[in-house]
Amino acid sequence: MRPRYFLKFAAVFLIDSSFSYAQDLTKIGRSNALKISGGVSASQIFYASSGIADRRSPYSYFLTGNLNLNIYEWNVPVSFMLSNQNISVQQPFNQYSLHPTYRWITGHVGYSSMTFSPYTLNGHIFLGAGADATPNEKWKISAMYGRLLKAVKPDTTNSGNQPAFEQWGFGLKTHYGDKLKFLDFILFKAKDKTSSLPYVPEKQNVLPQENLVLSLGGGMTILNHLQVKYEIANSAITSDTRAEGNKSNNLFQWTGSLFTPKVSTSYYKAMKGAINYNSRGFLIGVGYERIDPQYKTLGAYFFNNDLESITLNGNAALAGGKVNVGVSVGSQHDNLDNTKISALKRTITSLNVSFAPSQRLNISSSYSNFLTYTNIRSQFLKINQLTTYDNLDTLNYTQLSQNANANINYIINTSKQRRESLNVNISYMKASDTQANVPQNSGTTFVNINTSYSINFVPAKLTLTPSFNLSKSTTLSASSLTLGPSITIAKSSNDKKFRGSFTANGNRSYTESILTTQIITLRLSGGYAVQKKHNLNISLVALNRSGAGLSTFSEFTGTVGYAYSFH
């Protein structure tokens, strides 16, 4: 969307929304009719390199802003981001959103995401409109409509881009009840627009789909201690909307024109439930979940299916609240339809323990072998990045079968002159054998270790933070290791108008114990506030990279920014 069209759109929306709903007339004359707050920031990025071809544009800009109009309790916030940098392959990173609020109604216009439940709509970004309404303490209604996917035309240049149909969807969730008893109903519908592509790329296994999901959930508390929760979802997926019609002998035969069954339509179920007994200082319960093979919803990016699990859960506070323990133990198996050659049966465990023997020492640890999706990012991606706008892709998810973490934080000194602390964090992750139904290299593991020591000289407003980082990944075919030290020096003025920092990082990467890459990064940044509304900031980053088989090269990035806020 071009900037001038965006501004016209925003202006029309603001004018329209301020008159489309009844206002609280009792406030007229008693308070300001219009209150405006918000801010805008602009950043310019300059880039130069030596020894290699430029890896980014010599000049980039980012313009972000937010504006909130308050008209007699009617809040209309607007936010936007404009840039000349192509961060996404399909489109520039220019997104806008409006979230107007009036009393018990909150709207979502533009690029938004909403979550109804794990089996229906779960965090999928859409371009359109949505709303959350809470007319009273017992009712909550959420609804959305918009474009879920942008069309990607087939590429004859074999660039690797996967074609996709333009996909639209709508959803509705109604919630009635309170903490003691409630009932939820969810409807979600999504359908590909066949005309959005010049032809159907069947050779690439891309067909127009349609999906309707119906879900019923609820819960109740009995005798103040026993709690029951459940959700049952039914998903109908048509793999090719061009197929001939077909009758259904299930729930979807009553949906009328909302969904048309085809010969290519499949039906799946997912359900979960829990019974918990909660008393003073402890909780014990049992949970059950079953998801049909191939179950999916077009309202979620990633989904686990073909599993049945039953778990025993417990939580307890011990030693006067200094020790908190949470545990979940059970069994899980797949091959629910007996179509696989072999079935996977395993014991699933989740354990969380926190220990705070004193105000200075805090220890926490966790372990889980439940299947989860996560975005695995080495800490060195952030350490070595040139700007805060690098590595913005958040959809590169990996399915994990095991995840463990331990953190120790110890406060050494808390005097008026000096504050010292020590922190150690260790994480371990293991990728599952299958990701998105594609077999992976079994046994892939990731280990991250970070240790840091911080000393703050309070009167001088000076902080020194040396640290050491390690990241290791191991597969059946190879292992890689990256490690190195870092030190940060931060200083601020007594009036808090000025702040600055200097960071030096050095890290080496090894593959099968052979040094492959060495990176040294120097980062200098500073900011100055003028009358609390104006903020000037600058960042200078110099990076030098060398390694076996690589030519040595250097990069420099300078960022100059200005931010203005008002209220």
C-alpha positions as CSV (number, residue, x, y, z in Angstrom):
1,M,0.0,0.0,0.0
2,R,1.4,3.4,-1.0
3,P,1.9,5.9,1.8
4,R,-0.6,8.4,0.5
5,Y,-3.3,5.7,0.1
6,F,-2.5,4.5,3.6
7,L,-3.0,8.0,5.1
8,K,-6.3,8.4,3.2
9,F,-7.4,5.0,4.5
10,A,-6.4,5.9,8.1
11,A,-8.1,9.3,7.9
12,V,-11.4,7.8,6.5
13,F,-11.4,5.1,9.2
14,L,-10.8,7.6,12.0
15,I,-13.6,9.9,10.9
16,D,-15.9,7.1,10.2
17,S,-15.3,5.2,13.5
18,S,-15.7,8.3,15.7
19,F,-19.3,8.8,14.4
20,S,-20.4,5.2,13.9
21,Y,-20.9,4.4,17.6
22,A,-22.9,6.1,20.4
23,Q,-20.8,8.3,22.6
24,D,-21.1,8.8,26.3
25,L,-23.0,12.1,26.3
26,T,-22.6,12.5,30.1
27,K,-18.9,13.2,29.6
28,I,-19.5,16.1,27.2
29,G,-18.4,19.3,28.9
30,R,-16.8,17.5,31.8
31,S,-13.6,16.4,30.1
32,N,-11.7,17.1,27.0
33,A,-13.5,15.9,23.9
34,L,-10.4,14.9,22.1
35,K,-7.1,13.6,23.5
36,I,-4.3,12.7,21.1
37,S,-1.2,10.8,21.9
38,G,1.4,8.8,20.0
39,G,4.8,9.0,18.4
40,V,6.8,8.7,15.3
41,S,10.4,7.5,14.7
42,A,12.6,7.5,11.7
43,S,15.9,5.6,11.1
44,Q,18.4,5.9,8.4
45,I,20.9,3.0,7.8
46,F,24.2,3.5,6.0
47,Y,26.2,0.4,4.9
48,A,29.6,-0.2,3.4
49,S,31.8,-3.2,2.9
50,S,35.3,-4.2,2.0
51,G,36.5,-7.5,0.6
52,I,33.0,-8.7,-0.6
53,A,30.1,-7.4,-2.6
54,D,27.6,-5.5,-0.7
55,R,25.2,-7.8,1.1
56,R,22.5,-5.0,1.6
57,S,21.6,-1.7,0.2
58,P,24.0,1.1,0.9
59,Y,21.1,3.2,2.2
60,S,17.8,2.1,3.9
61,Y,15.2,3.8,5.9
62,F,12.5,2.8,8.3
63,L,9.6,4.9,9.4
64,T,7.3,3.7,12.2
65,G,4.6,5.5,14.0
66,N,1.6,5.2,16.3
67,L,-1.3,7.5,16.9
68,N,-4.1,7.2,19.4
69,L,-7.3,9.4,19.4
70,N,-9.5,9.4,22.5
71,I,-12.9,10.8,21.9
72,Y,-15.1,10.5,25.0
73,E,-13.7,7.0,25.8
74,W,-13.5,6.0,22.2
75,N,-9.9,4.9,21.6
76,V,-8.6,4.6,18.0
77,P,-4.9,3.6,17.9
78,V,-3.1,3.4,14.6
79,S,0.3,2.0,13.9
80,F,2.4,1.6,10.8
81,M,5.8,0.7,9.5
82,L,7.2,1.8,6.1
83,S,10.6,0.9,4.6
84,N,12.4,0.6,1.4
85,Q,14.1,-2.6,2.5
86,N,12.7,-5.9,1.1
87,I,12.6,-8.1,4.2
88,S,10.0,-10.5,2.9
89,V,10.5,-12.3,-0.4
90,Q,6.9,-11.7,-1.4
91,Q,6.4,-8.1,-0.4
92,P,8.0,-5.1,1.3
93,F,7.7,-5.0,5.1
94,N,5.0,-2.4,5.1
95,Q,2.3,-3.4,7.5
96,Y,-0.3,-1.3,9.3
97,S,-2.9,-2.1,12.0
98,L,-5.6,-0.3,13.9
99,H,-7.1,-1.4,17.2
100,P,-9.9,0.9,18.1
101,T,-11.5,0.5,21.5
102,Y,-14.8,1.8,22.8
103,R,-16.0,0.6,26.2
104,W,-16.3,-3.2,25.9
105,I,-15.5,-3.5,22.2
106,T,-12.0,-3.7,20.7
107,G,-11.5,-3.8,17.0
108,H,-8.6,-5.1,14.9
109,V,-8.1,-3.6,11.4
110,G,-5.2,-4.3,9.1
111,Y,-2.6,-6.9,9.8
112,S,-3.7,-8.7,12.9
113,S,-3.6,-12.1,14.6
114,M,-6.2,-13.7,16.9
115,T,-6.3,-17.0,18.8
116,F,-9.5,-18.9,19.5
117,S,-8.0,-22.3,20.5
118,P,-5.2,-24.7,19.4
119,Y,-7.4,-26.7,17.2
120,T,-9.2,-23.9,15.3
121,L,-7.6,-20.4,14.8
122,N,-4.3,-20.2,16.5
123,G,-2.2,-17.0,15.9
124,H,-2.5,-16.9,12.1
125,I,-1.8,-13.4,10.7
126,F,-4.6,-12.1,8.5
127,L,-5.2,-8.8,6.6
128,G,-8.8,-7.8,7.4
129,A,-10.9,-6.9,10.4
130,G,-11.7,-8.5,13.8
131,A,-13.3,-7.7,17.1
132,D,-13.4,-8.7,20.7
133,A,-16.5,-7.8,22.7
134,T,-17.3,-8.3,26.4
135,P,-20.8,-6.8,26.8
136,N,-20.9,-8.1,30.4
137,E,-19.0,-10.3,32.9
138,K,-20.3,-13.6,31.4
139,W,-20.3,-13.0,27.7
140,K,-17.2,-12.6,25.4
141,I,-17.5,-12.7,21.6
142,S,-14.7,-12.7,19.2
143,A,-14.9,-12.5,15.4
144,M,-12.6,-12.1,12.4
145,Y,-12.6,-11.9,8.6
146,G,-9.7,-11.4,6.2
147,R,-7.0,-12.7,3.9
148,L,-5.0,-15.4,5.5
149,L,-2.5,-15.9,2.6
150,K,-1.4,-13.8,-0.3
151,A,-1.3,-15.4,-3.7
152,V,2.1,-16.5,-4.9
153,K,2.2,-17.1,-8.7
154,P,4.0,-20.1,-10.1
155,D,7.6,-19.2,-10.9
156,T,9.0,-20.6,-14.2
157,T,12.6,-19.6,-13.3
158,N,12.8,-22.5,-10.7
159,S,13.7,-20.0,-7.9
160,G,12.2,-22.4,-5.3
161,N,9.2,-20.2,-4.4
162,Q,6.2,-22.4,-3.6
163,P,3.1,-21.2,-5.3
164,A,0.0,-20.5,-3.2
165,F,-3.6,-19.5,-3.7
166,E,-5.0,-16.4,-2.1
167,Q,-6.8,-17.6,1.0
168,W,-9.6,-16.0,2.9
169,G,-11.2,-16.9,6.1
170,F,-13.6,-15.9,8.9
171,G,-14.2,-17.1,12.4
172,L,-16.4,-16.7,15.4
173,K,-15.9,-17.6,19.1
174,T,-18.5,-17.2,21.8
175,H,-17.7,-17.6,25.5
176,Y,-20.4,-17.7,28.2
177,G,-19.8,-18.2,31.9
178,D,-17.4,-17.3,34.7
179,K,-14.5,-19.0,36.6
180,L,-16.8,-21.6,38.0
181,K,-18.5,-22.8,34.8
182,F,-18.3,-21.7,31.2
183,L,-19.1,-22.9,27.6
184,D,-17.3,-22.0,24.4
185,F,-18.4,-22.4,20.8
186,I,-15.9,-21.8,17.9
187,L,-16.5,-21.7,14.1
188,F,-13.7,-21.1,11.7
189,K,-13.9,-21.2,7.9
190,A,-11.1,-20.8,5.3
191,K,-11.1,-21.2,1.5
192,D,-8.6,-20.7,-1.3
193,K,-9.6,-18.4,-4.1
194,T,-9.0,-20.4,-7.3
195,S,-9.1,-17.4,-9.6
196,S,-6.1,-15.9,-7.7
197,L,-3.7,-18.0,-9.8
198,P,-3.6,-18.2,-13.6
199,Y,-3.8,-22.0,-13.4
200,V,-3.7,-24.7,-10.8
201,P,-0.1,-25.9,-10.3
202,E,-1.0,-29.6,-9.8
203,K,2.5,-30.8,-10.6
204,Q,3.7,-29.0,-7.5
205,N,0.9,-30.5,-5.5
206,V,-0.8,-27.2,-4.9
207,L,-4.5,-27.5,-5.0
208,P,-7.3,-25.1,-3.9
209,Q,-8.5,-26.1,-0.4
210,E,-11.4,-25.4,1.9
211,N,-11.7,-25.9,5.6
212,L,-14.4,-25.7,8.2
213,V,-13.7,-26.3,11.9
214,L,-16.4,-26.5,14.6
215,S,-15.4,-26.7,18.2
216,L,-17.2,-27.0,21.5
217,G,-15.5,-26.5,24.9
218,G,-16.3,-25.8,28.5
219,G,-15.6,-26.4,32.1
220,M,-17.0,-26.3,35.6
221,T,-15.8,-26.3,39.2
222,I,-17.4,-28.7,41.7
223,L,-17.3,-28.0,45.4
224,N,-14.7,-25.3,45.0
225,H,-11.9,-27.7,44.5
226,L,-12.6,-30.1,41.6
227,Q,-12.3,-28.6,38.1
228,V,-13.3,-30.2,34.8
229,K,-12.3,-28.7,31.3
230,Y,-12.7,-30.1,27.8
231,E,-12.7,-29.2,24.1
232,I,-13.8,-31.2,21.1
233,A,-13.1,-30.0,17.6
234,N,-14.2,-31.3,14.2
235,S,-12.3,-30.3,11.1
236,A,-13.5,-30.8,7.5
237,I,-10.7,-30.4,4.9
238,T,-11.4,-30.4,1.1
239,S,-8.1,-31.0,-0.6
240,D,-9.5,-29.9,-4.1
241,T,-12.5,-27.7,-4.2
242,R,-13.0,-28.5,-7.9
243,A,-14.0,-32.1,-7.1
244,E,-17.5,-33.3,-7.4
245,G,-20.0,-32.9,-4.5
246,N,-20.6,-35.6,-2.0
247,K,-22.9,-36.2,0.9
248,S,-21.6,-36.4,4.5
249,N,-23.1,-38.5,7.3
250,N,-21.7,-36.5,10.2
251,L,-21.9,-33.1,11.9
252,F,-21.1,-31.2,8.7
253,Q,-24.3,-32.4,7.0
254,W,-26.1,-29.7,9.1
255,T,-23.9,-26.8,8.1
256,G,-25.9,-26.0,4.9
257,S,-24.3,-23.5,2.5
258,L,-21.5,-22.9,5.0
259,F,-19.6,-25.9,3.7
260,T,-20.1,-28.1,0.6
261,P,-18.7,-31.6,1.0
262,K,-16.7,-33.0,-1.9
263,V,-15.4,-36.4,-2.8
264,S,-12.0,-35.0,-1.8
265,T,-13.2,-34.0,1.7
266,S,-11.8,-35.6,4.8
267,Y,-13.1,-35.3,8.3
268,Y,-11.0,-35.3,11.5
269,K,-11.4,-34.9,15.2
270,A,-9.3,-33.5,18.0
271,M,-10.2,-33.5,21.7
272,K,-8.6,-32.8,25.1
273,G,-9.9,-32.8,28.6
274,A,-8.6,-32.4,32.2
275,I,-9.8,-33.1,35.7
276,N,-7.9,-31.2,38.4
277,Y,-8.2,-31.1,42.2
278,N,-6.9,-28.0,43.7
279,S,-6.3,-27.4,47.4
280,R,-4.0,-25.3,49.6
281,G,-0.5,-25.6,48.3
282,F,-1.0,-28.4,45.8
283,L,-2.8,-29.5,42.7
284,I,-3.3,-32.9,41.2
285,G,-5.1,-33.9,38.1
286,V,-5.3,-36.1,35.0
287,G,-5.3,-34.9,31.4
288,Y,-6.3,-36.6,28.1
289,E,-5.7,-35.6,24.4
290,R,-6.4,-37.3,21.1
291,I,-5.7,-35.8,17.7
292,D,-6.6,-37.8,14.5
293,P,-3.9,-38.5,11.9
294,Q,-3.7,-35.7,9.3
295,Y,-5.8,-33.4,11.5
296,K,-5.1,-29.8,10.6
297,T,-6.7,-26.4,10.5
298,L,-5.9,-23.6,8.0
299,G,-6.0,-21.3,10.9
300,A,-2.6,-22.4,12.3
301,Y,0.9,-22.5,10.9
302,F,2.1,-25.7,12.6
303,F,0.2,-28.6,14.2
304,N,0.9,-31.9,15.9
305,N,-1.4,-34.7,14.9
306,D,-1.7,-38.5,15.1
307,L,-1.3,-38.8,18.8
308,E,-3.1,-39.9,21.9
309,S,-1.8,-39.1,25.4
310,I,-2.9,-39.4,29.0
311,T,-1.0,-37.6,31.7
312,L,-1.0,-37.3,35.5
313,N,-0.3,-33.7,36.6
314,G,0.8,-32.2,39.9
315,N,2.0,-28.9,41.4
316,A,3.1,-28.2,44.9
317,A,4.6,-25.4,46.9
318,L,7.1,-26.6,49.6
319,A,9.3,-25.2,52.3
320,G,7.1,-22.2,52.9
321,G,6.9,-21.3,49.2
322,K,10.7,-21.4,48.6
323,V,10.4,-24.5,46.5
324,N,7.8,-24.9,43.7
325,V,7.5,-28.2,41.8
326,G,5.4,-29.0,38.8
327,V,5.3,-32.4,37.2
328,S,3.4,-34.1,34.4
329,V,3.9,-37.8,33.6
330,G,2.1,-40.0,31.2
331,S,2.2,-42.0,28.0
332,Q,1.8,-41.1,24.4
333,H,1.5,-43.1,21.1
334,D,0.8,-42.5,17.5
335,N,-0.5,-44.7,14.5
336,L,-4.1,-44.2,15.6
337,D,-5.4,-45.5,12.4
338,N,-3.0,-48.5,12.2
339,T,-1.6,-47.4,8.8
340,K,2.0,-47.2,9.8
341,I,4.4,-50.1,9.8
342,S,5.3,-49.4,13.4
343,A,3.9,-47.3,16.2
344,L,5.8,-44.9,18.5
345,K,5.0,-45.4,22.1
346,R,6.8,-43.4,24.7
347,T,6.6,-42.0,28.2
348,I,6.1,-38.2,28.2
349,T,7.4,-36.1,31.1
350,S,7.4,-32.5,32.0
351,L,9.1,-31.2,35.1
352,N,9.5,-27.6,36.5
353,V,11.4,-26.8,39.7
354,S,12.2,-23.4,41.1
355,F,14.2,-22.9,44.3
356,A,14.7,-19.5,46.0
357,P,16.6,-20.2,49.3
358,S,17.3,-16.5,49.8
359,Q,16.6,-13.1,48.2
360,R,20.0,-13.3,46.5
361,L,19.9,-16.8,45.0
362,N,17.3,-18.0,42.5
363,I,17.5,-21.4,40.7
364,S,15.1,-22.7,38.2
365,S,15.0,-25.7,35.9
366,S,12.7,-27.4,33.5
367,Y,12.5,-30.4,31.3
368,S,9.9,-31.6,28.7
369,N,9.7,-34.2,26.1
370,F,6.3,-33.1,24.7
371,L,6.3,-32.4,21.0
372,T,6.5,-28.6,20.6
373,Y,7.4,-26.1,17.8
374,T,9.9,-23.4,18.4
375,N,12.0,-20.9,16.5
376,I,15.6,-22.1,17.1
377,R,18.0,-19.1,16.9
378,S,21.6,-19.2,17.9
379,Q,22.4,-16.3,20.3
380,F,25.2,-15.4,17.9
381,L,22.6,-14.3,15.3
382,K,21.8,-11.4,17.5
383,I,25.4,-10.8,18.6
384,N,26.7,-10.6,15.0
385,Q,23.7,-8.8,13.4
386,L,24.4,-5.4,12.0
387,T,21.0,-3.8,12.7
388,T,17.9,-4.5,14.8
389,Y,16.0,-5.1,11.5
390,D,18.1,-8.1,10.6
391,N,16.7,-11.7,11.1
392,L,13.0,-10.6,11.3
393,D,11.7,-13.9,9.9
394,T,9.8,-15.6,12.8
395,L,8.3,-18.5,10.9
396,N,11.3,-20.7,10.6
397,Y,10.1,-23.2,13.2
398,T,11.6,-26.6,14.2
399,Q,9.7,-29.4,16.0
400,L,11.3,-30.5,19.2
401,S,10.9,-33.7,21.1
402,Q,13.0,-32.7,24.1
403,N,13.7,-29.4,25.8
404,A,15.6,-28.7,29.0
405,N,16.7,-25.4,30.6
406,A,18.5,-24.4,33.8
407,N,19.0,-20.9,35.1
408,I,21.0,-19.7,38.1
409,N,21.0,-16.0,39.2
410,Y,23.0,-14.9,42.2
411,I,23.2,-11.3,43.5
412,I,26.7,-10.8,44.9
413,N,26.4,-7.3,46.2
414,T,23.6,-4.7,46.6
415,S,25.3,-1.8,48.4
416,K,24.6,1.9,47.6
417,Q,28.0,2.1,45.9
418,R,28.1,-1.1,43.9
419,R,25.7,-3.9,42.6
420,E,27.0,-7.2,41.4
421,S,25.3,-10.2,40.0
422,L,26.1,-13.5,38.3
423,N,23.9,-15.4,35.8
424,V,24.3,-18.8,34.2
425,N,21.8,-20.1,31.6
426,I,22.0,-23.5,29.9
427,S,19.5,-24.9,27.4
428,Y,19.3,-28.2,25.6
429,M,17.0,-29.0,22.7
430,K,16.5,-32.1,20.5
431,A,14.7,-32.0,17.2
432,S,12.0,-34.6,16.5
433,D,12.3,-37.2,13.8
434,T,9.6,-35.6,11.7
435,Q,8.9,-32.0,10.9
436,A,5.8,-31.2,8.9
437,N,5.5,-34.9,7.9
438,V,9.0,-34.8,6.4
439,P,11.6,-37.2,8.0
440,Q,14.6,-35.4,9.4
441,N,18.1,-36.4,10.5
442,S,17.4,-38.2,13.8
443,G,19.3,-37.1,16.8
444,T,19.8,-33.4,16.0
445,T,20.6,-31.6,19.2
446,F,21.2,-27.9,20.1
447,V,23.0,-26.7,23.2
448,N,23.3,-23.0,24.2
449,I,25.2,-21.7,27.2
450,N,25.5,-18.2,28.4
451,T,27.3,-16.9,31.5
452,S,27.5,-13.3,32.5
453,Y,28.8,-11.1,35.3
454,S,27.5,-7.6,35.8
455,I,28.9,-4.9,38.1
456,N,27.1,-1.5,38.4
457,F,29.0,1.4,39.9
458,V,25.8,3.2,41.1
459,P,27.1,6.8,41.7
460,A,28.9,6.9,38.3
461,K,26.0,5.4,36.4
462,L,28.5,2.9,34.9
463,T,27.9,-0.8,34.2
464,L,30.3,-3.4,33.1
465,T,29.0,-6.8,31.8
466,P,31.5,-9.4,30.6
467,S,30.0,-12.6,29.3
468,F,30.8,-15.9,27.5
469,N,28.5,-17.6,25.0
470,L,28.5,-21.1,23.5
471,S,26.2,-22.6,20.9
472,K,26.6,-26.2,19.6
473,S,24.5,-28.3,17.2
474,T,25.1,-32.0,16.5
475,T,23.6,-34.2,13.8
476,L,24.4,-37.7,12.6
477,S,26.6,-36.3,9.9
478,A,28.4,-33.3,11.5
479,S,28.7,-31.1,14.5
480,S,29.2,-27.4,14.7
481,L,30.4,-25.2,17.6
482,T,30.4,-21.4,18.0
483,L,31.8,-19.8,21.1
484,G,33.4,-16.5,22.3
485,P,33.5,-13.8,24.9
486,S,31.8,-10.4,25.0
487,I,32.0,-7.3,27.1
488,T,29.6,-4.4,27.3
489,I,30.2,-1.0,28.9
490,A,27.2,1.2,29.5
491,K,27.1,4.7,30.8
492,S,24.3,7.2,31.5
493,S,24.2,10.8,32.8
494,N,22.8,11.7,36.2
495,D,19.8,13.5,34.6
496,K,19.2,10.4,32.5
497,K,19.1,12.4,29.3
498,F,22.2,10.7,27.8
499,R,22.9,7.0,27.6
500,G,25.6,5.2,25.7
501,S,27.2,1.8,25.4
502,F,30.1,0.0,23.8
503,T,30.2,-3.7,23.1
504,A,33.0,-5.9,21.8
505,N,32.3,-9.4,20.7
506,G,34.6,-12.1,19.4
507,N,33.5,-15.6,18.4
508,R,34.8,-18.6,16.5
509,S,32.9,-21.3,14.6
510,Y,34.1,-24.8,14.3
511,T,32.9,-27.7,12.1
512,E,34.1,-31.1,13.2
513,S,36.7,-29.3,15.4
514,I,38.1,-27.4,12.4
515,L,38.1,-23.6,12.6
516,T,35.9,-22.3,9.8
517,T,35.0,-18.7,10.8
518,Q,36.2,-16.0,13.1
519,I,34.1,-12.9,13.7
520,I,35.0,-9.7,15.6
521,T,32.2,-7.1,16.2
522,L,32.5,-3.7,17.7
523,R,29.3,-1.8,18.5
524,L,29.0,1.8,19.7
525,S,25.6,3.3,20.4
526,G,24.2,6.3,22.2
527,G,21.0,8.3,22.7
528,Y,20.1,11.7,23.9
529,A,16.7,12.9,25.1
530,V,15.5,16.5,24.6
531,Q,12.6,17.7,26.8
532,K,11.4,14.1,27.2
533,K,9.6,14.2,23.8
534,H,12.5,14.2,21.4
535,N,15.1,11.4,21.3
536,L,18.2,11.2,19.1
537,N,20.1,8.0,18.7
538,I,23.1,6.7,16.8
539,S,24.6,3.3,16.3
540,L,27.9,2.3,14.7
541,V,28.8,-1.3,14.0
542,A,32.0,-2.7,12.6
543,L,32.4,-6.3,11.7
544,N,35.4,-8.3,10.5
545,R,35.1,-11.9,9.3
546,S,37.8,-14.4,8.3
547,G,38.2,-18.1,8.2
548,A,39.5,-21.2,6.5
549,G,38.7,-21.0,2.8
550,L,37.1,-17.6,3.1
551,S,38.5,-14.2,2.1
552,T,38.7,-11.7,4.9
553,F,36.1,-9.0,4.7
554,S,34.8,-6.1,6.8
555,E,31.4,-4.4,7.0
556,F,30.3,-1.2,8.5
557,T,26.8,-0.1,9.4
558,G,25.7,3.2,10.8
559,T,22.2,4.0,12.0
560,V,20.9,7.5,12.8
561,G,17.5,7.8,14.3
562,Y,15.0,10.3,15.7
563,A,11.9,9.6,17.7
564,Y,9.2,12.0,18.8
565,S,6.4,11.2,21.3
566,F,3.5,13.3,22.5
567,H,0.5,13.0,24.7
